[in-house]
Amino acid sequence: MPGSCEKIGVAVHEDFKNGKLQPLFGLGIDAGGTFTDAVVVNINGAQILAWAKAPTTPENPLYGIRKALREIPTQALQKAGFVSLATTFATNAIVEEKGGRAGLVLIGYDRDHPGLSKMSPVLFLEGGHDFWGEEVAALNLVPLEERLQSLVREVDAIAVSGYFSIRNPDHELRVARFIAGRCDLPVVLGHQLSTRLDAPRRAATAWWNARLMPLIHLLIEDTRKILREFGIDAPLLVVRGDGTLMSAKEAQERPVETILSGPAASILGARYLTGRRDGLVVDMGGTTSDMAILKNGRVQIDPAGARVGQWKTQVAAAHMRTTGLGGDSIVGTQDGTLNGLCVGPQRVAPLCRTARRFPEISAVLKRLARLKTRIPLSLYNPCTFYLAKEGTSFGSEAVRAVFGHGPVNEYELLSNPACGTDRWEIRELERRGLITRASLTPTDFCVAVKRCDLGSKEAAQAGVCLMAKAMGVADAALCRALEKVVAGRLCTEAVKLCFGKDASALLALMDHWLPDENVGRKAENPMEISVRLNVPVLGAGAPAKVWLPPSFAHLHGDTILPEHFAVGTAVGAAVGAVGFSLSAEIRPTIAGGHILFAPDGKREFQNFADALRSGRSLLESMARTRMRANGVQQPQIAFCMQKRSVPVPGDELHLCTLLTVQATGRTAVDEAQQ
């Protein structure tokens, strides 16, 4: 199905045209799951100086950063006044339940809360506060004193979360001082990461922050080492999940805030490259497709906080949907037929790229396609090959004999009665990282039909031919079916993002507004249903050009693919600005006074005016201090006050007043580099 595709240029800053702004060069790096992208941008001059893509090495993603930087001309690299990194490290670590070992000290929590059982080791202390910040029970440090030394030997960091600590952090602060006086482990405090209610979620946020600290610390230090290799002496920043930037030091202290860093950067990149203030941003990479809504030039933030895998956090992050659909997603079938065709969510190496290293893959695929009997796809994927990772020590001669001599085809292996390896053993070897998988992917389909030139076209075409023959259909029919599956997945995610809880009603009618052209149901029915996008799709990611325009044509949407869309996330990292928000709350008391609940504790005042003046002064002072720590000397500080009340007969009942300070700015750079 045809869809429109548009290229538009980047808008040059007006003050740069008038000579009021000097060039500002940023180096953006996107360490993605499949590719690592690097780009040097003249932000004010709206110019991409140079860009590069390099395969991400799963064993050590830093190799991908080094490879990408090698492709950038030295002269362009030396212009960079700062470096900004978008990373999937935190997100992937939480999904895969990886990271350092962290202890969790809970003050005043109910031991039976189901959400707390997933975090360990946990130590419960008596104490905590109520909604008004009043002490519920005295803090008892005796259990901590008895357990601390053994805990220090077990963990890399300790998280502390007190019940209603956002109303009064006194107990958290006292526990932190107690731990700091007896060991050198990093201590994470829940109230410093979030001011939202929901104590269990705040505890999970603090615990994961502690677990991520050694991982992100190593990433940042290694990245700095690589930058020094290329002679880049510039401040290093990291993209937050809401699209703002923070210093590398702050990222090491608050690594949990880098959740969804890459998808957030892609939104900024789409906004910058297209100049559009409204749109559906779709970043299609090798592993996933990420969608978010850009409205009035701003990233929509998820009010519930970022959710990654099974974990709900209180991290401010872009409101988006992520699905396991990318250029390198495995193509298979659920029931052995074309109707059961599915894509992902597992990422594999495409046949076209793998065959460059192992040309024998093409011969195996062609041999299987010549078989007179049809391969049962419900039992085997004949396009799948297993490869041992370099330097792997299997610990079993039998396993080494199977996987130690080049790619092994799944059908030839598992259909052999003499095979001593079963499917479960293969999955365990794969889970342990001893073997990897190559198989048919959307990328192979693109290469097979000559939509892109990547690797071995012979292997890609042989894979498509084999899969089609096993299904009993023509190659062209399989390609059309894959386009329909990809379009259905993308349109489904768009509907879920835009309509939220109401999406199920539209999806129940999906066969009518996204019909199968072979069935012709639309022509038989006198009534037509259509779903229409009111904003353009702003595309990013290498596979976007092939898959997005025809997919979103089903929603009558135009796809804008700006120049450099393939490295849009790296561009977004480069053009972002340091930013964060701080908040406080003023609540009236029954006695007629007012309580200010601030990030550093609670204060009581006789009248509202004094509470407001104190709260605003405190937040602005804290914002400036934190911005200076991020290298921003001249921040922009915006203050906002929002009163909340409920109607009562003949009047309103004032509940509270929310105070918010939004701080933004750019890290100071060496003018000699600009």
C-alpha positions as CSV (number, residue, x, y, z in Angstrom):
1,M,0.0,0.0,0.0
2,P,1.5,3.4,-0.9
3,G,2.3,6.0,1.7
4,S,3.8,9.4,1.4
5,C,7.4,10.2,2.5
6,E,8.8,13.7,2.9
7,K,12.2,15.2,3.5
8,I,12.5,18.6,5.1
9,G,15.5,20.5,6.3
10,V,16.5,21.4,9.8
11,A,15.5,25.0,10.9
12,V,18.4,27.3,11.5
13,H,18.2,29.3,14.7
14,E,17.2,32.9,14.0
15,D,19.8,34.4,16.4
16,F,22.5,32.3,14.6
17,K,21.4,33.9,11.3
18,N,21.7,37.3,12.8
19,G,25.1,36.7,14.3
20,K,23.9,36.8,17.9
21,L,24.7,33.2,18.5
22,Q,28.0,31.4,17.9
23,P,28.2,27.8,16.5
24,L,27.6,25.2,19.2
25,F,28.9,21.7,18.4
26,G,27.7,18.6,20.2
27,L,28.7,15.0,19.7
28,G,25.7,12.7,20.2
29,I,26.1,9.0,20.7
30,D,23.3,6.4,20.7
31,A,24.4,3.1,22.1
32,G,21.5,1.0,20.9
33,G,21.0,-2.7,21.0
34,T,21.7,-3.3,17.3
35,F,23.7,-0.3,16.1
36,T,25.7,2.4,17.8
37,D,25.3,5.8,16.1
38,A,27.5,8.9,16.4
39,V,26.8,12.3,15.0
40,V,28.4,15.8,15.3
41,V,25.8,18.6,15.1
42,N,26.2,22.3,14.9
43,I,23.1,22.9,17.0
44,N,22.6,26.7,16.4
45,G,23.6,26.4,12.8
46,A,21.3,23.4,12.2
47,Q,24.0,21.5,10.4
48,I,25.0,17.8,10.6
49,L,28.8,17.8,10.2
50,A,29.3,14.1,10.2
51,W,27.6,10.9,11.3
52,A,28.4,7.2,11.4
53,K,26.8,3.8,12.3
54,A,28.5,0.8,13.6
55,P,27.2,-2.6,14.8
56,T,26.8,-2.8,18.6
57,T,28.9,-5.6,20.1
58,P,26.6,-7.3,22.7
59,E,29.6,-8.7,24.7
60,N,30.9,-5.1,25.1
61,P,28.8,-2.3,23.7
62,L,31.8,0.1,24.1
63,Y,33.4,-1.5,21.1
64,G,30.5,-0.1,19.1
65,I,31.1,3.4,20.4
66,R,34.8,3.1,19.4
67,K,33.9,1.8,15.9
68,A,31.4,4.6,15.3
69,L,33.8,7.3,16.4
70,R,36.5,5.9,14.1
71,E,34.2,6.7,11.1
72,I,33.8,10.4,12.1
73,P,36.5,12.7,10.7
74,T,38.9,13.8,13.4
75,Q,38.4,17.5,12.5
76,A,34.6,17.1,13.3
77,L,35.2,15.3,16.5
78,Q,37.6,18.0,17.8
79,K,34.9,20.6,17.4
80,A,32.6,19.0,19.9
81,G,32.1,21.2,22.9
82,F,30.2,18.5,24.8
83,V,29.3,14.8,24.4
84,S,25.9,13.5,25.0
85,L,25.2,9.7,25.5
86,A,21.8,8.0,25.0
87,T,22.0,4.5,26.4
88,T,19.8,1.4,26.8
89,F,22.0,0.1,29.6
90,A,19.6,0.9,32.5
91,T,16.5,-0.3,30.6
92,N,18.0,-3.5,29.5
93,A,19.5,-4.2,33.0
94,I,16.0,-3.9,34.6
95,V,14.4,-6.0,31.9
96,E,17.0,-8.7,32.2
97,E,17.2,-8.5,36.0
98,K,20.9,-7.6,36.0
99,G,23.0,-5.1,37.8
100,G,24.9,-4.8,41.0
101,R,23.8,-6.3,44.3
102,A,21.9,-3.8,46.4
103,G,20.6,-3.8,50.0
104,L,17.3,-2.2,50.9
105,V,16.5,-0.6,54.3
106,L,12.8,0.0,54.7
107,I,11.6,2.2,57.6
108,G,8.0,1.9,58.8
109,Y,6.9,-0.5,56.0
110,D,4.5,-3.4,56.3
111,R,6.5,-6.6,56.0
112,D,3.6,-8.4,54.2
113,H,3.4,-6.0,51.2
114,P,3.6,-8.3,48.1
115,G,5.7,-5.8,46.0
116,L,8.5,-5.9,48.5
117,S,9.3,-9.6,48.2
118,K,10.9,-9.1,44.8
119,M,13.7,-6.9,46.3
120,S,16.4,-8.4,48.5
121,P,18.3,-8.4,50.8
122,V,15.8,-6.3,52.7
123,L,16.1,-5.0,56.3
124,F,12.9,-3.6,58.1
125,L,13.3,-0.9,60.7
126,E,10.7,0.5,63.0
127,G,9.9,4.1,62.4
128,G,8.3,6.1,59.6
129,H,5.9,9.1,59.3
130,D,2.3,9.8,58.4
131,F,0.7,11.9,55.7
132,W,1.4,15.1,57.7
133,G,5.1,14.2,58.3
134,E,4.5,13.4,62.0
135,E,6.5,10.5,63.4
136,V,4.5,7.3,63.7
137,A,7.1,5.4,65.6
138,A,10.6,6.1,66.9
139,L,13.4,5.1,64.6
140,N,15.0,1.9,65.9
141,L,18.6,1.5,64.6
142,V,19.5,-1.6,66.6
143,P,18.7,-4.1,63.8
144,L,20.7,-2.1,61.3
145,E,23.7,-2.0,63.7
146,E,23.5,-5.8,64.1
147,R,23.1,-6.5,60.4
148,L,25.2,-3.8,58.7
149,Q,28.6,-5.5,58.6
150,S,27.2,-8.7,57.0
151,L,25.2,-6.5,54.6
152,V,28.3,-4.6,53.6
153,R,30.0,-7.8,52.5
154,E,26.9,-8.8,50.4
155,V,26.1,-5.6,48.4
156,D,27.6,-2.9,46.2
157,A,25.2,-0.1,47.4
158,I,22.4,0.4,49.9
159,A,19.0,2.0,49.2
160,V,17.0,3.5,52.1
161,S,13.2,4.2,51.8
162,G,11.1,5.5,54.7
163,Y,7.3,5.5,54.8
164,F,6.1,9.0,53.9
165,S,9.7,10.2,53.7
166,I,8.5,12.7,51.1
167,R,6.6,14.4,53.9
168,N,9.5,14.1,56.4
169,P,12.8,12.6,55.3
170,D,14.3,12.8,58.9
171,H,14.5,9.0,59.4
172,E,16.0,8.4,55.9
173,L,18.7,11.0,56.6
174,R,19.5,9.5,60.0
175,V,19.8,6.0,58.6
176,A,22.1,7.4,55.8
177,R,24.3,9.2,58.4
178,F,24.5,6.0,60.4
179,I,25.6,3.9,57.4
180,A,28.1,6.5,56.1
181,G,29.8,6.6,59.5
182,R,30.5,2.8,59.4
183,C,31.2,2.0,55.7
184,D,32.0,3.5,52.3
185,L,29.2,2.1,50.3
186,P,27.0,4.4,48.3
187,V,23.7,5.2,49.9
188,V,20.5,6.0,47.9
189,L,17.6,7.8,49.6
190,G,14.1,7.4,48.2
191,H,12.9,11.0,48.9
192,Q,15.8,12.4,46.8
193,L,14.6,10.5,43.7
194,S,10.9,11.2,43.8
195,T,8.4,13.4,45.7
196,R,5.4,11.3,44.7
197,L,3.2,9.2,46.9
198,D,3.3,5.4,46.7
199,A,5.9,4.2,49.1
200,P,6.5,0.7,47.6
201,R,7.1,2.1,44.1
202,R,9.5,4.7,45.6
203,A,11.3,1.8,47.4
204,A,11.7,-0.1,44.1
205,T,13.0,3.1,42.4
206,A,15.6,3.6,45.1
207,W,16.6,-0.1,45.1
208,W,17.1,-0.2,41.3
209,N,19.0,3.1,41.5
210,A,21.4,1.4,43.9
211,R,21.7,-1.7,41.7
212,L,22.4,0.3,38.6
213,M,25.1,2.5,40.1
214,P,28.1,0.1,39.5
215,L,26.9,-0.6,36.0
216,I,26.4,3.0,34.9
217,H,29.6,4.1,36.7
218,L,31.6,1.6,34.6
219,L,29.9,2.6,31.4
220,I,30.6,6.3,32.0
221,E,34.2,5.7,33.0
222,D,34.8,3.5,30.0
223,T,33.2,6.0,27.7
224,R,35.5,8.7,29.0
225,K,38.4,6.5,28.3
226,I,37.3,6.0,24.7
227,L,36.8,9.8,24.3
228,R,40.3,10.4,25.5
229,E,41.6,7.9,22.9
230,F,40.2,10.2,20.3
231,G,41.5,13.3,22.0
232,I,38.0,14.6,23.0
233,D,38.3,16.6,26.1
234,A,34.7,17.8,26.6
235,P,32.0,17.5,29.3
236,L,30.1,14.2,29.1
237,L,26.3,14.3,29.5
238,V,23.7,11.5,29.6
239,V,20.1,11.6,28.3
240,R,17.4,11.1,30.9
241,G,14.2,9.2,30.2
242,D,12.3,12.5,29.8
243,G,14.7,13.7,27.1
244,T,16.6,16.2,29.3
245,L,20.4,15.8,29.9
246,M,22.3,15.5,33.1
247,S,26.0,15.5,33.9
248,A,27.9,12.2,33.9
249,K,28.5,12.7,37.7
250,E,24.7,13.0,38.3
251,A,24.0,10.0,36.1
252,Q,26.4,8.0,38.2
253,E,24.4,9.1,41.3
254,R,21.0,8.8,39.8
255,P,21.4,6.1,37.1
256,V,17.7,5.0,37.3
257,E,16.8,8.2,35.6
258,T,18.4,7.0,32.4
259,I,15.5,4.5,32.0
260,L,14.2,4.9,28.4
261,S,17.0,7.2,27.6
262,G,17.3,6.2,23.9
263,P,13.6,6.4,23.0
264,A,13.4,9.9,24.7
265,A,16.3,11.1,22.6
266,S,14.6,9.9,19.5
267,I,11.7,12.2,20.2
268,L,14.1,15.2,20.5
269,G,15.9,14.1,17.3
270,A,12.6,13.9,15.4
271,R,11.5,17.4,16.6
272,Y,14.9,18.9,15.7
273,L,15.3,17.3,12.3
274,T,11.7,17.9,11.1
275,G,11.0,21.2,12.7
276,R,7.6,19.8,13.6
277,R,6.0,20.5,17.0
278,D,3.3,17.9,16.7
279,G,3.5,14.3,15.5
280,L,3.6,10.6,16.3
281,V,7.3,9.8,16.7
282,V,8.1,6.3,15.7
283,D,11.7,5.1,16.1
284,M,12.2,1.7,14.5
285,G,15.5,0.1,15.3
286,G,16.9,-3.3,15.0
287,T,15.3,-4.7,18.2
288,T,12.3,-2.6,19.0
289,S,9.9,0.1,17.7
290,D,9.3,3.0,20.1
291,M,6.4,5.3,19.8
292,A,5.6,8.6,21.6
293,I,3.5,11.7,21.0
294,L,5.1,15.1,20.4
295,K,2.6,17.9,21.3
296,N,3.3,21.6,21.1
297,G,7.0,20.8,20.8
298,R,7.1,19.0,24.2
299,V,7.6,15.4,25.1
300,Q,4.5,14.0,26.8
301,I,5.6,12.6,30.2
302,D,4.0,9.4,31.7
303,P,2.2,10.6,34.8
304,A,2.4,7.2,36.4
305,G,6.2,7.0,36.0
306,A,8.3,4.7,33.8
307,R,7.5,1.0,33.7
308,V,10.2,-1.4,32.5
309,G,9.3,-5.1,32.3
310,Q,7.6,-6.1,35.6
311,W,8.9,-3.1,37.5
312,K,6.9,0.1,38.1
313,T,9.1,3.1,39.1
314,Q,8.6,6.7,39.9
315,V,11.1,7.9,37.3
316,A,9.9,10.7,35.1
317,A,10.0,9.4,31.5
318,A,8.4,10.0,28.2
319,H,4.9,8.5,27.7
320,M,5.6,5.9,25.1
321,R,5.0,2.3,23.9
322,T,7.7,-0.1,23.0
323,T,7.2,-3.3,21.1
324,G,9.6,-6.1,20.1
325,L,9.5,-5.3,16.4
326,G,12.5,-4.2,14.5
327,G,14.6,-4.9,11.5
328,D,16.4,-7.8,13.2
329,S,13.3,-9.4,14.8
330,I,12.9,-13.1,14.0
331,V,10.3,-14.1,11.4
332,G,8.4,-17.3,12.1
333,T,4.9,-18.9,12.3
334,Q,2.8,-19.9,15.2
335,D,0.9,-22.7,13.5
336,G,3.1,-23.5,10.5
337,T,0.9,-21.5,8.0
338,L,0.9,-18.1,6.5
339,N,-2.0,-17.1,8.7
340,G,0.2,-17.7,11.8
341,L,3.0,-15.5,10.5
342,C,4.7,-13.6,13.3
343,V,7.6,-11.2,13.8
344,G,9.6,-10.9,17.0
345,P,9.9,-10.2,19.8
346,Q,13.3,-11.9,19.9
347,R,16.2,-10.2,18.1
348,V,18.5,-12.4,16.0
349,A,21.3,-11.8,13.5
350,P,19.9,-11.4,9.9
351,L,20.9,-14.1,7.5
352,C,22.2,-11.6,5.0
353,R,24.7,-10.2,7.5
354,T,25.7,-13.6,9.0
355,A,26.3,-15.1,5.5
356,R,29.1,-12.6,4.9
357,R,31.0,-14.4,7.6
358,F,29.7,-17.9,6.8
359,P,28.9,-18.2,3.1
360,E,27.9,-21.9,3.6
361,I,24.6,-20.6,5.0
362,S,23.3,-19.9,1.5
363,A,24.1,-23.4,0.4
364,V,22.3,-25.0,3.3
365,L,19.2,-22.9,2.7
366,K,19.1,-23.8,-1.0
367,R,19.6,-27.5,-0.2
368,L,16.7,-27.5,2.2
369,A,14.5,-25.7,-0.3
370,R,15.1,-28.6,-2.8
371,L,13.7,-31.2,-0.4
372,K,10.7,-33.0,-1.8
373,T,8.9,-33.2,1.6
374,R,7.6,-30.0,3.2
375,I,9.4,-29.0,6.5
376,P,6.9,-28.8,9.4
377,L,7.3,-25.2,10.5
378,S,5.3,-25.9,13.7
379,L,8.3,-28.0,14.8
380,Y,11.3,-26.4,13.2
381,N,12.5,-23.1,11.8
382,P,14.6,-24.2,8.8
383,C,16.0,-20.6,8.4
384,T,17.5,-20.6,11.9
385,F,21.2,-21.2,12.5
386,Y,23.1,-21.5,15.8
387,L,26.6,-20.2,16.2
388,A,29.0,-20.5,19.0
389,K,30.4,-17.3,20.4
390,E,34.1,-16.8,19.9
391,G,36.2,-18.1,22.8
392,T,33.3,-20.1,24.2
393,S,34.2,-23.0,26.5
394,F,31.2,-25.4,26.5
395,G,32.3,-27.8,29.3
396,S,30.9,-30.7,27.3
397,E,32.6,-32.5,24.5
398,A,29.3,-33.5,23.0
399,V,28.0,-29.9,22.9
400,R,31.4,-28.7,21.6
401,A,31.2,-31.3,18.8
402,V,27.8,-29.9,17.7
403,F,28.3,-26.1,17.9
404,G,32.1,-25.7,17.8
405,H,32.6,-25.9,14.0
406,G,30.5,-23.2,12.4
407,P,26.7,-22.5,12.0
408,V,24.3,-25.3,12.7
409,N,20.9,-25.4,11.1
410,E,18.0,-26.0,13.4
411,Y,16.1,-28.3,11.1
412,E,19.1,-30.4,10.2
413,L,20.0,-30.7,13.9
414,L,16.7,-31.4,15.6
415,S,15.2,-33.6,12.9
416,N,18.2,-35.9,13.0
417,P,17.3,-39.0,15.2
418,A,21.0,-39.3,16.2
419,C,21.1,-35.8,17.5
420,G,22.1,-35.8,21.2
421,T,21.0,-32.2,21.7
422,D,17.4,-31.2,22.3
423,R,15.5,-27.9,22.0
424,W,15.7,-27.2,25.8
425,E,19.4,-27.6,25.9
426,I,19.8,-25.3,22.9
427,R,17.7,-22.6,24.7
428,E,19.8,-23.0,27.9
429,L,23.0,-22.5,25.9
430,E,21.5,-19.5,24.3
431,R,20.3,-18.1,27.7
432,R,23.8,-18.5,29.1
433,G,25.3,-16.6,26.1
434,L,27.3,-19.5,24.8
435,I,25.5,-19.6,21.4
436,T,23.7,-17.0,19.3
437,R,21.0,-17.3,16.7
438,A,20.8,-16.1,13.1
439,S,17.5,-16.4,11.2
440,L,15.1,-14.8,8.7
441,T,14.3,-11.2,9.6
442,P,12.5,-8.2,8.1
443,T,15.9,-7.0,7.1
444,D,16.4,-10.1,4.9
445,F,13.1,-9.4,3.2
446,C,14.2,-5.9,2.3
447,V,17.5,-7.2,0.9
448,A,15.7,-10.0,-1.0
449,V,13.4,-7.6,-2.8
450,K,16.3,-5.1,-3.3
451,R,14.9,-2.4,-1.1
452,C,18.2,-2.2,0.6
453,D,21.8,-3.4,0.0
454,L,23.1,-5.1,3.1
455,G,25.2,-8.2,3.2
456,S,24.4,-11.3,1.1
457,K,21.4,-10.9,-1.2
458,E,21.8,-14.6,-2.1
459,A,21.3,-15.7,1.6
460,A,18.3,-13.4,2.0
461,Q,16.6,-14.6,-1.1
462,A,17.3,-18.3,-0.2
463,G,15.8,-17.7,3.2
464,V,12.6,-16.1,1.9
465,C,12.3,-18.9,-0.7
466,L,12.7,-21.7,1.8
467,M,10.2,-20.2,4.3
468,A,7.6,-19.6,1.5
469,K,8.0,-23.1,0.1
470,A,7.6,-24.6,3.6
471,M,4.3,-22.7,3.9
472,G,3.2,-23.7,0.4
473,V,2.9,-20.1,-0.9
474,A,4.8,-18.0,-3.5
475,D,7.6,-15.7,-2.3
476,A,5.6,-12.6,-3.2
477,A,2.7,-13.8,-1.1
478,L,5.0,-14.3,1.9
479,C,6.4,-10.8,1.4
480,R,2.9,-9.3,1.3
481,A,1.9,-11.2,4.4
482,L,4.9,-9.9,6.3
483,E,4.1,-6.3,5.3
484,K,0.6,-6.8,6.7
485,V,1.9,-8.3,10.0
486,V,4.3,-5.4,10.5
487,A,1.6,-2.8,9.6
488,G,-0.8,-4.5,12.0
489,R,1.7,-4.4,14.8
490,L,2.6,-0.8,14.3
491,C,-1.0,0.4,13.9
492,T,-2.0,-1.5,17.0
493,E,0.7,0.1,19.1
494,A,-0.3,3.6,17.7
495,V,-4.0,3.0,18.7
496,K,-3.0,1.8,22.2
497,L,-0.7,4.9,22.7
498,C,-3.3,7.4,21.4
499,F,-6.4,5.9,23.0
500,G,-5.1,4.3,26.1
501,K,-7.8,2.3,28.0
502,D,-10.3,3.0,25.2
503,A,-8.1,1.3,22.6
504,S,-9.8,-2.1,23.0
505,A,-13.0,-0.9,21.3
506,L,-11.1,0.1,18.1
507,L,-8.9,-3.0,18.2
508,A,-12.0,-5.3,18.3
509,L,-12.9,-3.8,14.9
510,M,-9.4,-4.0,13.5
511,D,-10.3,-6.5,10.8
512,H,-12.7,-3.9,9.4
513,W,-10.4,-0.8,9.4
514,L,-7.2,-2.8,8.6
515,P,-8.8,-5.6,6.4
516,D,-7.1,-8.4,4.7
517,E,-7.0,-7.4,1.0
518,N,-7.4,-11.1,0.0
519,V,-10.7,-11.5,1.9
520,G,-12.4,-8.4,0.4
521,R,-14.6,-7.9,3.5
522,K,-14.5,-4.2,3.0
523,A,-16.1,-4.4,-0.4
524,E,-18.9,-6.7,0.8
525,N,-20.0,-4.3,3.7
526,P,-22.0,-1.2,2.8
527,M,-20.5,0.6,5.7
528,E,-16.8,1.5,6.0
529,I,-14.7,2.0,9.1
530,S,-11.5,4.0,9.1
531,V,-9.0,5.2,11.7
532,R,-7.1,8.3,10.9
533,L,-4.0,10.0,12.3
534,N,-4.4,13.7,12.7
535,V,-0.7,14.3,12.9
536,P,2.2,13.1,10.7
537,V,4.4,10.2,11.6
538,L,7.9,11.5,12.4
539,G,10.2,8.5,11.5
540,A,13.6,7.6,12.9
541,G,15.8,4.5,12.8
542,A,17.4,2.7,9.9
543,P,14.4,0.4,9.0
544,A,11.9,3.3,9.1
545,K,12.1,4.2,5.4
546,V,11.0,0.7,4.3
547,W,8.3,-0.1,6.9
548,L,6.8,3.1,8.2
549,P,5.2,4.8,5.1
550,P,3.2,1.7,3.9
551,S,2.3,0.7,7.5
552,F,0.8,4.1,8.5
553,A,-0.9,4.6,5.2
554,H,-3.5,2.2,6.8
555,L,-4.2,5.1,9.3
556,H,-4.2,7.6,6.4
557,G,-1.1,9.2,7.9
558,D,1.8,10.8,6.1
559,T,5.3,9.7,7.2
560,I,8.0,12.4,7.4
561,L,11.5,11.0,7.1
562,P,13.9,13.9,7.4
563,E,17.5,13.8,6.2
564,H,19.6,11.8,8.7
565,F,16.5,10.0,10.1
566,A,18.7,6.9,10.4
567,V,20.7,8.5,13.2
568,G,17.8,10.5,14.7
569,T,18.4,9.2,18.3
570,A,22.0,10.3,18.2
571,V,20.9,13.7,16.9
572,G,18.4,14.0,19.7
573,A,21.1,13.2,22.3
574,A,23.3,16.0,20.8
575,V,20.6,18.7,20.7
576,G,19.1,18.1,24.2
577,A,19.6,20.5,27.1
578,V,20.2,20.0,30.8
579,G,16.9,20.1,32.7
580,F,14.9,18.9,35.6
581,S,12.0,20.0,37.8
582,L,11.8,20.4,41.6
583,S,8.5,20.5,43.5
584,A,7.1,21.3,46.9
585,E,3.6,21.3,48.4
586,I,1.8,23.7,50.8
587,R,-1.1,22.3,52.8
588,P,-3.4,24.2,55.2
589,T,-3.8,22.9,58.7
590,I,-6.9,22.7,60.8
591,A,-5.4,25.2,63.2
592,G,-5.2,27.8,60.4
593,G,-1.5,27.5,59.7
594,H,0.3,26.1,56.6
595,I,2.9,23.3,56.2
596,L,5.5,23.4,53.4
597,F,6.6,19.9,52.3
598,A,9.9,20.6,50.6
599,P,12.5,18.2,49.1
600,D,14.7,18.7,52.2
601,G,12.0,18.5,54.9
602,K,8.9,20.1,56.2
603,R,8.4,23.6,57.6
604,E,5.4,25.2,59.4
605,F,4.2,28.8,58.8
606,Q,1.5,31.0,60.3
607,N,0.2,32.2,56.9
608,F,0.2,31.2,53.3
609,A,2.3,34.1,52.0
610,D,5.3,33.2,54.1
611,A,5.0,29.5,53.1
612,L,4.8,30.5,49.4
613,R,7.8,32.9,49.7
614,S,9.9,30.3,51.5
615,G,9.0,27.5,49.1
616,R,9.7,29.4,46.0
617,S,13.0,30.7,47.3
618,L,14.1,27.3,48.5
619,L,13.3,25.5,45.2
620,E,15.0,28.2,43.0
621,S,18.1,28.1,45.2
622,M,18.2,24.3,45.0
623,A,17.7,24.4,41.3
624,R,20.6,26.9,40.7
625,T,22.9,24.8,42.9
626,R,22.1,21.6,41.1
627,M,22.4,23.3,37.7
628,R,25.9,24.5,38.6
629,A,26.8,20.9,39.6
630,N,25.7,20.0,36.0
631,G,28.0,22.6,34.5
632,V,25.2,25.1,33.7
633,Q,26.2,28.7,34.7
634,Q,23.2,30.6,33.4
635,P,20.1,28.4,33.8
636,Q,16.6,29.4,32.9
637,I,14.4,29.1,36.0
638,A,10.6,28.9,35.6
639,F,8.3,28.9,38.6
640,C,4.7,27.6,38.6
641,M,2.1,27.6,41.3
642,Q,-1.1,25.4,41.1
643,K,-3.8,25.5,43.6
644,R,-6.0,22.5,44.1
645,S,-9.5,22.7,45.7
646,V,-12.8,20.9,45.7
647,P,-16.2,22.5,45.5
648,V,-18.4,22.7,48.7
649,P,-21.8,24.2,49.0
650,G,-21.4,27.9,48.3
651,D,-17.6,27.9,48.3
652,E,-14.4,26.0,47.6
653,L,-12.3,23.9,50.0
654,H,-8.6,24.5,49.5
655,L,-6.7,21.3,49.6
656,C,-3.1,22.2,48.7
657,T,-0.9,24.3,46.5
658,L,1.7,22.7,44.3
659,L,5.0,24.6,43.7
660,T,7.2,23.6,40.7
661,V,10.4,25.0,39.5
662,Q,11.6,23.9,36.0
663,A,15.3,24.5,35.3
664,T,16.9,24.3,31.9
665,G,20.2,25.3,30.3
666,R,23.3,24.2,28.5
667,T,26.5,23.1,29.9
668,A,29.3,25.6,29.6
669,V,31.8,24.6,26.9
670,D,35.3,25.7,26.1
671,E,34.9,28.6,23.6
672,A,38.2,27.6,22.0
673,Q,36.5,24.5,20.7
674,Q,33.6,26.4,19.2
